[in-house]
Amino acid sequence: MYMFKSYGGSGTVNNVALKSFAGHSNAYTLDLDAQWSSMKPIAGDGILYTNMTFSGWSGTCADGHQRGPIKFNCPADVPCTDMQVDDFTVGSNKGDTVEHVCKNAYGSGACLKEGDGGAYTTTQTVDAASAAIQTMDGELENGLGLTVSIDIPTIRPSFFPGVAAISPRMADAGKAQATARVQTSVPAEAETAADTSTVADITVPISTAASFTTSVTVREFTTVATPTISVSATSILLTEEPSSVETPVRASSCKAKKSLRT
């Protein structure tokens, strides 16, 4: 159900609490492997796993001897410390016993050893817990197959057996669909709106008492939109004759003259 896998490297994984896990027929259940043989080791003594709690786990694993429900595999140079396992009742689909394997892992519960250092390996064989597991309706008994389409299942109100959802999923979906707004496309010939812009340069000479002149050029945009009431509407763009506007600007020590050219 939950796996930690690494080989070499550096760094720390700590302050982890994994509680209330339920599952059945899992190939892996609780598997912390810091010397995972399926990957090539990378530079470093190994990742330090410390202060981790696993509690309230239940269910079954596929095979409690081939892959036991608890496995801690840590390097001797960087052992796992402050591990805690409690209220762990995971049985097996095969056989009456399961194996818990601990290597260089320290803490309390299961096969963990007290302390914080020293190389050791131990395998603990325990009676398999009861396999009476609460399952959900419509659970698949066999695989889905490779040659047929997979049916889309109905979305459940809850994804955990016997626990009601905080808020129903897909609530009022039918009502929402019935009242949804419908958007229709507009024919291309009806889209006659167009925006045009005229640009004017405004030069504002500014004279100051310090006997120097600064010119500021501003780009002024005037947007003219054509009517969009009817397809046959006539678009008219009015232009203005060139004009000159003088606007006195009062300031403590300067006067500005504003000229508009269109």
N, C-alpha and C positions, 0 to 999 in steps of 0.2 A: 504493500500500500504506500510505503514511503521509503525512498532510497537515497542514501548519500554515497557518492562514489568519487574517488580521487586516487591519485598515485603520485607521490612526490609533491612538489610545489611548496608553497609557504602560505602563511596567513592563519586566521583563526575563525572558527565557527562556534559561537557561544550564545548563551541565554536563549535557548530554544525550548518551547513547550508544545508538544504534539499530543493533544488530548481528544478522547471520544472518537476514535476511528472504528468503523464497522465495515466489514467486507467479507466476502467468502470466495473460496476457490482461487485465491490469489497465488500466482507463481512466486512472488516475493511479498513479504509482509513488512517487518521492520528489519531493514538491511543497511547497516553503516559499514562501508568497506573503504578504508583508507589505503588499501593496497590492491586496488581492483586490477586483476590480472588481464582483463580484456583491453586495457590501454597500456601504452608504453609509458614508463615513468618519466616525469619531467624533472628539471633541476629543482633541488630543494629537499630538505629532510622530510617534509610532509606537512599536511595541514593539521593544526591542533583543533580537535573537537572537545569542547568542555562545557560543563553546566547545561546539560540537556535532559529533559524530562519526557517520558513516554508513559501515559496513563490512560486507562479507560478504553483499551483496545479489545475488540471481540470479533469473532467470526471463525473462518477456517482458511487454511492454506491448501494448495493443491496436493502437496506431498510433504509431510512433516519431517521426512528423513532426507530426501533429496535436496530440498531447500527448506530448512527449518524456519519457523516464524520469527525467530530472533537470531540476528547475526551481528556481532561487533568484531571487526577485523582491523586492528590498528597497529602501526609499526612500533617496535620496541623503543626506538629513539624518541618518538613523539606519541606516547600513549594517550588514549582517550581518558579523560578524567571527569569526575563529578557527573557521571551518568546515573540516571534513576529510572527504573522500570517498576511500575506497580499497577495492580488491577488489569492484568494482561491475561485474557482468556481466549486464546486462538487455538483451535483444534486443527485436525487434518482430515481431508477427504479420504485419505488412505491410511490404514493402520490405527492403532489405539494409542500410540505415543508420538511425541514430537521431540525434536532436538533443538536445544538452544546452544549456540556456539559463541564463545567469547575469547578473544585474543588481545592481550595487552589493553584491556578496557577496565576501568575502575569506577566503582560507585556502589549502588545497592539495587537489589532485585535481580531476578532471573539468574544468569550465570556470572554476573559481574563480581569482581573481587574487590574487597576493601583495600584502601590505600591509594597511592598515586604514582607508582613506578615499579619497574622490574618486569622482566619478560615472563609471560605465562600463556598457556592455551588450555581451555577446558571445554568439554562438551557435556551438557546437562540433558539427560533424557527424562521427560516428564509425561505423565498421563495426558492424553489429548482432552481438551475441554469439550463440553457438550457441543454437538454440531447443530443444535436446534437454533437456527438463525432466522430472524424475521426478514422476509424478502418482499419485494414490491410486486403488485399484480402485473401479469403479462411478461414476466421475466423469460428471457430466451433460454431454452433448454439446449439448443444446438446452434451451430454457426449459421450465419446468414447466407452462405454460399457465394460462389464466385461468378456464376453465370446468369443471375437474375438481378433485377433492380431491387434496391432496398426501399421498402415502404417507409414513408415519413410518419412516425408515430404521433399520436395526439400529445400535445404538451400537457404534462401533469400539473395539478395544482400544487404538488409538493414533491421534492426530490429526495425525501428521507422518509422511510416507512413509519407511519403512525404519528408524524409530526406535521401539524397544519402549517401552511405558509403564512407568513406575516400579512401579506396582501395577495389576493388571488391573481395568478398570472392570466393574461389575456382577458381581464375583466371587461365586461360590456363590449367585447370585440364586435359582436353582431350589430349592436346599436351604433357603435362608432362608425362602422362601415356604411350603415344605412344613411347616416346623416353627414357623411363626408362630402366635402365640396368637390364638384366635378369641374375640371379644367378642360376647355376646348381650345383648339388651335385657331388662330385668326388667319383668314386667307391672305396670301401675300399681296394681292392687289389692293387690299384694304389698308395696308400699312403705308400711309402716305405721309406720315409725320417725318419731318426733317428739321435738323437744326443747322443753322449757318451762323457764322460769327464774323463780325467785323473787328478789325484791330486798329487801334489808334495809338500813335506815339504822343506822349505828353512830355514836353521838355520844360522843366521849371528852373530857370536861372535864379540863383540866390546870391545876392550881394550882401556882404557883411561889412561891418565897420573896420574890419582888419584889412580891407582892400584886397580881397581875393574873391574869385567867382567859382562856384561849384554848380555843375549841371547834373540834374538827376533825370534819367529817362525811365518812364514807367510804361509798361505794356498794359493798355486798357482793353478789355474784351467786352463786347456788347453782343449778347446772344439774341437772335431773332428766330422764333419758332413759327412754322407754318401751321395753319389750322388743320385739325384732324377730325372734324365733325363728319365729313362726308368724303367719299372717294372722289367725287367730282369737284370738290372744293378747289378754288383757284388760289394758288400760293402767290402772294405779292410781297416783294421785298422793297421797302421804301428806303431811299437813300437821302441823305441830307447834303445840302450845299456846303462847301467848305466854309467854315466860320472861325472866328477868332474870339476867344473869351479871355477877358482880363479880370483876374480876381485878386484884389489886394489882400495880402496876408499881414495882419498886424502882429508884430512881435516887438520885443524890447529893443532890438538893434538891427533888424533886417526887414526888407520888403521882397516879396516874391511876385513874379509875373508869370502867369500860366497861359500857355498857348495850346490850343487844341487843333490838330490837323486830322481830317478824316479823308 
